Amino acid sequence: MTTYDDLGDVHIYEVVVKKIVSVASHEVEGIIWSDSAFSGSSSKSTWKFGRGEAEKGIAIEMDENTVKRIDIDISIRYGVEIPKAARQLQLAIKNAVESLTGLTVQQVIVHVREVIVGEVIKRVEPPVATPEPEVEDIASGE
């Protein structure tokens, strides 16, 4: 939350920060979304998970004016220097969240869950089921 004098309060929810993290992470070369969601092995009850695919693998710990911790699960393309890419990701996330929300980011923790070799197969949504055409019930005469 950020307060603007006598105009009132502006509340920024975790889901907004998660969406910003998601977009910022796609701007770093070699970073691929991990299929697994953040495991949440920590007992911190303030960590919450997004409902959508974009927030999968992102955990946020924040208070009113500070994002204390951002955890993000990623995969990385084989051949990419992991420390360099992870640092670029940390900076991209920190800069995006701070510039768009006015909140201070204290930590960005990157969890590299796997290395992807070869082509990345994109997920394809299953086709939407089409309803069966109505069939006359011969027995009832309809």
C-alpha positions as CSV (number, residue, x, y, z in Angstrom):
1,M,0.0,0.0,0.0
2,T,1.2,3.5,-0.8
3,T,-0.3,6.6,0.8
4,Y,-0.8,9.8,-1.2
5,D,-1.3,12.6,1.4
6,D,-4.9,13.7,1.7
7,L,-6.0,11.8,-1.5
8,G,-6.2,8.5,0.3
9,D,-4.6,5.1,0.0
10,V,-3.6,3.0,-3.0
11,H,-3.6,-0.7,-2.3
12,I,-1.4,-2.9,-4.5
13,Y,-2.2,-6.6,-4.1
14,E,0.1,-9.6,-4.4
15,V,-1.5,-10.7,-7.6
16,V,-0.5,-7.4,-9.3
17,V,3.2,-7.9,-8.2
18,K,3.1,-11.5,-9.5
19,K,1.9,-10.4,-12.9
20,I,4.7,-7.8,-13.1
21,V,7.2,-10.4,-12.1
22,S,5.8,-12.7,-14.8
23,V,6.1,-10.1,-17.5
24,A,9.6,-9.0,-16.4
25,S,10.9,-12.6,-16.4
26,H,9.9,-13.1,-20.0
27,E,12.2,-10.3,-21.0
28,V,15.4,-12.1,-20.0
29,E,17.0,-14.3,-22.7
30,G,17.3,-18.0,-21.9
31,I,14.8,-18.0,-19.1
32,I,12.0,-20.6,-19.5
33,W,9.1,-21.1,-17.2
34,S,9.4,-24.1,-15.0
35,D,6.6,-26.7,-15.2
36,S,6.6,-27.1,-11.4
37,A,5.0,-24.5,-9.1
38,F,7.1,-23.1,-6.3
39,S,7.1,-25.9,-3.7
40,G,6.7,-23.6,-0.8
41,S,8.8,-25.6,1.5
42,S,9.1,-22.6,3.8
43,S,6.6,-22.4,6.6
44,K,5.9,-18.7,6.0
45,S,2.2,-18.4,5.9
46,T,2.3,-15.0,4.0
47,W,3.4,-16.7,0.8
48,K,0.5,-17.2,-1.6
49,F,0.2,-18.5,-5.1
50,G,-1.4,-17.1,-8.1
51,R,-4.5,-18.6,-9.7
52,G,-3.3,-18.4,-13.3
53,E,-0.6,-19.9,-15.3
54,A,1.3,-16.6,-15.4
55,E,1.8,-16.6,-11.6
56,K,2.6,-20.3,-11.3
57,G,6.0,-20.6,-9.7
58,I,6.0,-17.2,-8.1
59,A,5.8,-16.5,-4.4
60,I,5.6,-13.1,-2.8
61,E,6.1,-11.9,0.8
62,M,5.2,-8.3,1.3
63,D,3.9,-5.8,3.8
64,E,2.4,-2.4,3.2
65,N,5.3,-0.6,1.5
66,T,7.9,-3.3,0.9
67,V,8.2,-6.5,-1.1
68,K,10.4,-8.4,1.3
69,R,10.9,-11.4,-0.9
70,I,10.1,-12.6,-4.4
71,D,10.7,-16.3,-5.1
72,I,10.5,-17.5,-8.7
73,D,10.9,-21.0,-10.2
74,I,12.5,-21.1,-13.6
75,S,14.1,-23.4,-16.1
76,I,17.0,-22.3,-18.2
77,R,18.0,-23.1,-21.7
78,Y,21.2,-25.2,-22.0
79,G,24.2,-23.1,-22.9
80,V,23.1,-20.0,-21.0
81,E,25.4,-18.8,-18.2
82,I,23.2,-19.5,-15.1
83,P,24.7,-16.9,-12.7
84,K,24.6,-14.2,-15.4
85,A,21.0,-15.0,-16.5
86,A,19.8,-15.3,-12.9
87,R,21.3,-11.9,-12.0
88,Q,19.7,-10.3,-15.1
89,L,16.4,-11.8,-14.0
90,Q,16.8,-10.5,-10.5
91,L,17.5,-7.0,-11.7
92,A,14.7,-7.1,-14.3
93,I,12.2,-8.1,-11.7
94,K,13.4,-5.7,-9.0
95,N,13.4,-2.7,-11.5
96,A,10.0,-3.5,-12.9
97,V,8.3,-4.0,-9.6
98,E,9.8,-0.9,-8.0
99,S,9.2,1.4,-11.0
100,L,5.6,0.3,-11.6
101,T,4.4,0.0,-8.0
102,G,6.6,2.4,-6.0
103,L,7.3,-0.5,-3.6
104,T,10.8,-1.3,-2.4
105,V,12.0,-4.8,-3.3
106,Q,14.4,-6.3,-0.8
107,Q,15.2,-9.8,-2.2
108,V,14.6,-11.7,-5.5
109,I,15.4,-15.4,-5.1
110,V,15.7,-17.4,-8.3
111,H,15.2,-21.2,-8.1
112,V,16.7,-22.8,-11.2
113,R,14.7,-26.1,-11.3
114,E,16.0,-27.6,-14.6
115,V,18.0,-27.1,-17.7
116,I,16.2,-27.4,-21.1
117,V,18.2,-29.1,-23.9
118,G,16.9,-28.7,-27.4
119,E,13.7,-27.3,-28.6
120,V,11.2,-26.1,-26.0
121,I,7.8,-27.6,-26.5
122,K,5.1,-25.0,-25.9
123,R,2.0,-26.1,-24.0
124,V,-1.1,-26.3,-26.2
125,E,-4.5,-25.8,-24.6
126,P,-6.8,-28.7,-25.1
127,P,-9.6,-28.0,-27.7
128,V,-12.8,-26.7,-26.3
129,A,-15.5,-29.4,-26.3
130,T,-18.3,-28.6,-28.6
131,P,-21.8,-29.5,-27.5
132,E,-23.4,-32.5,-29.1
133,P,-26.1,-31.6,-31.6
134,E,-29.6,-32.2,-30.4
135,V,-31.1,-35.4,-31.6
136,E,-34.8,-36.0,-31.9
137,D,-36.1,-38.6,-29.5
138,I,-37.9,-41.0,-31.8
139,A,-39.5,-42.9,-29.0
140,S,-41.1,-39.9,-27.5
141,G,-42.0,-38.3,-30.8
142,E,-40.2,-35.0,-30.0
